[in-house]
Amino acid sequence: ENMDSRSLCRIHFHSFSILVCDPADVISTVEFNQSGEFLATGDRGGRVVIFQREPQGEYNVYSTFQSHEPEFDYLKSLEIEEKINKIRWLPLHNPAHFLLATNDKTIKLWKVSERDKRAEGYNLRDEEGRLKDLSTVTTLQVPVLRPMDLLVEASPRRVFANGHAYHINSISVNSDCETYLSADDLRINLWHLNITDRSFNIVDLKPENMEDLSEVITVAEFHPHHCHLLAFSSSTGTTRLCDMRARALCDQHAKLFEEAVDPSRRSFFSEIVSSVSDVKFSHSGRYLLTRDYLTVKVWDLNMENKPVETYQVHDYLRTKLCSLYESDCIFDKFECAWNGTDSVIMTGAYNNYFRMFDRASLRDVTLEASREVCKRRAVLQPRRVCVGKKRKETDVSVDSLDFRKKILHTAWHPKENIIAIAASNNLYIFQDRLTPNGHHNTPEIQSAPPKWQTQPNPPTY
């Protein structure tokens, strides 16, 4: 059921959209849990919305809670936004679900659990919870559990604060299920899930004189299988692999993954566009996926000098870098994702486009996540961006792209062909359409345009 090299361009998807208009509802992170049964989103308003997959295959709202509130740092006269920067699920060990959510400064561990029974028949309290007059208590009764409507409760279990002087950009749970890391612009801290009042600094890039600062940390990620390995990338386009077995402070990397800029293509914007905005280990742990402004690259952990694969996401923007710099779009941070078998890569682009690259066949496809795909029996057609005059009626000119519409946050189901796309304040979930006999569509890739079909009646929230 996993997407492979044969099914990239012909797989059919259903979709639905969350239609909202409040700027606080702009989605800032998307994350599937390890089984893919649950999908969590965080927004700029500090809220976390969890979706659960129903037996029919659709995802419906499971729980919504306020994770963070706006704060003010009086010592630094700094306002701290409630925006959720990252969400990470913890592995499931009991019926309750646990996840980490962070804003710029504070990380919180949340427990999400279900309750379908309530206790009745208390001796000292009435049904409203008020204390009884002890003089009226003449007999002793045993409380009993009565069925009730299912209630999903979200409660904060721990708050990890005061660990960062700069804005937190990433968190990652370790494979030992006991520790996790949090990274800001200059430091990476290691936390224990049961200890909230202290953390261990394992990476520190802050120079003695801030005028000597040459790079900042953009993202950090633990290895999926080896609890001693972690990778972090910087604004200079480098990705470092660190081994915590070597020393407590990982200021000396074990491996450095960097590709030199071609001198013939070097420009004023070369350093800016080479900044790595996302890093993802493959599920196998063998490869690293990095995303910079124009490309996604696949690195073999055994080969540091150059990536084994490089995919151009929107190379047609090279002529637009000046205007993108003036509008600050050049600093947008796009995420990337692997499919469950590490055979297909997904990342976002502008104009609400997102791209998929098949590693085996080297084919790619550009698709659009827009409200039009939520209409009854709408078909999601592939898109093509052209430089200059349009060649076909369906082609889009690079001059007509809307840079205010961007796909920054994406997630892929860990086992099945289900993807989540966040487009501003809309969430789109696409899943492999089942044939009438219940099998998945996985035909060969053909030269004809593929069709991506939505479900007939997408639910709206």
Secondary structure, 3 states (H helix, E strand, C coil): CCCCCCCCCCCCEECCECCCCCHHHCEEEEEECCCCCEEEEEECCCEEEEEEECCCCCEEEEEEEECCCCEEECCCCEEECCCCCEEEECCCCCCCEEEEEECCCCEEEEEEEEEEEEEECCCCECCCCCECCHHHCCCCCCCEEEEEEEEEEEEEEEEECCCCCCCCCEEEECCCCCEEEEECCCEEEEEECCCCCCCEEEEECCCCCHHHCCCCEEEEEECCCCCCEEEEEECCCCEEEEECCCCCCCCCCCEEECCCCCHHHCCCCHHHHCCCCEEEECCCCCEEEEECCCEEEEEECCCCCCCCEEEECCHHHHHHHHHHHHCCHHHCCCCEEECCCCCEEEEECECCEEEEEECCCCCEEEEECCHHHHCCCCEECCCCEECCCCCCCCCEEHHHCCCCCEEEEEEECCCCCEEEEEECCEEEEEEECECCCCCECCCCCCCCCCCEECCCCCCEC
